[in-house]
């Protein structure tokens, strides 16, 4: 027991492992989305795609929502999840219902959006982008890692 925990009359709680997992996965998703966004801005030249047909997916009308590239939405989404998980790892925020709820809702929203985009790849565009598939896997894993937050929402105080 640390001196600080001893003076507070308890033991220091370990950081929530699921939030550490979310942080690592969100960082991976951030870099995947960053590459795609850099491509959308014309900063990378032709997209490098070892598997699938990333060029077709990225050139499709579904690669943007209005003027906003889907990659920017992913980039911002992963950034928010990364920041929330970092904040939720701080000793005074480990039991936070607000952080837990935002992680759970954010990852659920990201997973549903990603499922829609995966549907578009499979049945509308009829082409696959390996980076989009990687992102879909990462956001699904983030959602799964966020499920323990539902338990935090039912117990403890924020």
C-alpha positions in Angstrom: 0.0 0.0 0.0 1.4 3.4 -1.0 1.8 6.1 1.6 -0.8 8.2 -0.1 -3.3 5.3 -0.1 -2.4 4.5 3.5 -3.1 8.2 4.6 -6.4 8.0 2.7 -7.4 5.0 4.7 -7.6 2.5 1.9 -5.7 0.8 -0.9 -4.9 2.3 -4.2 -7.2 0.9 -6.9 -5.6 -0.4 -10.0 -6.5 1.4 -13.2 -9.4 -0.2 -15.1 -7.8 -2.7 -17.5 -10.5 -2.3 -20.1 -9.8 1.4 -20.3 -6.1 0.6 -21.0 -7.2 -1.7 -23.8 -9.5 0.9 -25.2 -6.6 3.4 -25.2 -4.3 1.1 -27.1 -7.0 0.1 -29.7 -8.1 3.7 -30.1 -4.5 4.7 -30.8 -4.3 2.1 -33.5 -7.6 3.3 -35.0 -6.4 6.9 -34.9 -3.4 6.0 -37.0 -5.4 4.0 -39.5 -7.9 6.9 -39.9 -5.0 9.4 -40.0 -3.5 7.6 -43.0 -6.8 7.5 -44.8 -7.4 11.2 -44.0 -4.0 12.2 -45.2 -4.8 10.3 -48.5 -8.1 12.2 -48.7 -6.1 15.5 -48.4 -3.8 14.4 -51.2 -0.8 14.2 -48.9 0.2 10.5 -49.5 -0.2 9.9 -53.2 -1.9 6.8 -54.4 -3.3 4.7 -51.5 -1.2 1.6 -50.7 -3.5 -1.4 -50.5 -2.1 -4.9 -50.3 -5.5 -6.6 -50.0 -8.7 -5.5 -51.6 -9.5 -2.4 -53.6 -9.0 0.6 -51.4 -8.9 3.0 -54.3 -12.4 2.1 -55.4 -13.7 2.4 -51.8 -12.0 5.7 -51.2 -13.1 7.2 -54.5 -16.8 6.1 -54.0 -19.5 8.6 -53.2 -19.8 6.9 -49.8 -16.3 8.0 -48.7 -17.7 11.4 -47.8 -20.8 12.6 -46.0 -21.5 15.8 -47.7 -18.1 17.6 -47.8 -16.8 15.6 -44.8 -14.5 12.6 -45.4 -15.5 9.5 -43.5 -11.9 9.2 -42.5 -12.1 12.5 -40.6 -15.1 11.3 -38.7 -13.1 8.2 -37.8 -10.1 10.2 -36.8 -12.1 12.5 -34.5 -14.0 9.5 -33.1 -10.9 7.6 -32.2 -9.3 10.7 -30.8 -12.3 11.2 -28.5 -12.3 7.6 -27.4 -8.5 7.8 -26.7 -8.9 11.0 -24.7 -11.8 9.6 -22.7 -9.9 6.4 -21.9 -6.8 8.4 -20.8 -9.0 10.6 -18.6 -10.8 7.5 -17.2 -7.4 6.1 -16.2 -6.7 9.0 -13.8 -7.0 8.0 -10.2 -9.8 10.5 -9.5 -11.8 9.4 -12.5 -11.5 5.6 -12.4 -15.0 5.1 -11.1 -16.6 7.8 -13.2 -20.0 6.9 -14.5 -19.8 9.8 -17.0 -16.6 8.6 -18.6 -17.9 5.0 -18.6 -21.1 6.0 -20.2 -19.4 8.1 -22.9 -16.9 5.3 -23.7 -19.8 2.8 -24.0 -22.0 5.1 -26.1 -19.2 6.4 -28.2 -17.9 2.9 -29.0 -21.4 1.7 -29.7 -22.1 4.6 -32.1 -18.7 3.9 -33.8 -19.5 0.2 -34.1 -22.9 0.9 -35.7 -21.5 3.5 -38.1 -18.7 1.0 -39.0 -21.2 -1.8 -39.6 -23.1 0.5 -42.0 -19.9 1.3 -43.8 -19.0 -2.4 -44.0 -22.5 -3.1 -45.4 -21.8 -0.4 -48.1 -18.5 -2.0 -49.0 -20.0 -5.5 -49.3 -23.3 -4.9 -51.0 -23.2 -1.4 -52.6 -19.6 -0.6 -53.6 -18.7 -4.3 -53.9 -15.1 -3.6 -53.0 -13.1 -3.8 -49.8 -10.6 -1.5 -48.3 -8.2 -3.2 -45.9 -7.9 -0.1 -43.8 -11.7 0.1 -43.4 -11.8 -3.6 -42.4 -9.0 -3.0 -39.8 -10.9 0.0 -38.5 -14.1 -2.0 -38.3 -12.3 -4.7 -36.3 -10.7 -2.1 -34.0 -13.9 -0.3 -33.2 -15.7 -3.6 -32.6 -12.9 -4.6 -30.1 -13.2 -1.2 -28.5 -16.9 -1.7 -28.0 -16.3 -5.1 -26.5 -13.6 -3.7 -24.2 -16.1 -0.9 -23.2 -18.8 -3.4 -22.1 -17.5 -3.5 -18.5 -18.4 0.2 -18.3 -22.0 -0.9 -18.1 -21.2 -2.4 -14.7 -19.6 0.9 -13.6 -22.8 2.6 -14.6 -24.8 0.4 -12.2 -22.5 0.8 -9.2 -20.2 3.2 -7.5 -20.3 7.0 -7.7 -19.0 9.4 -10.2 
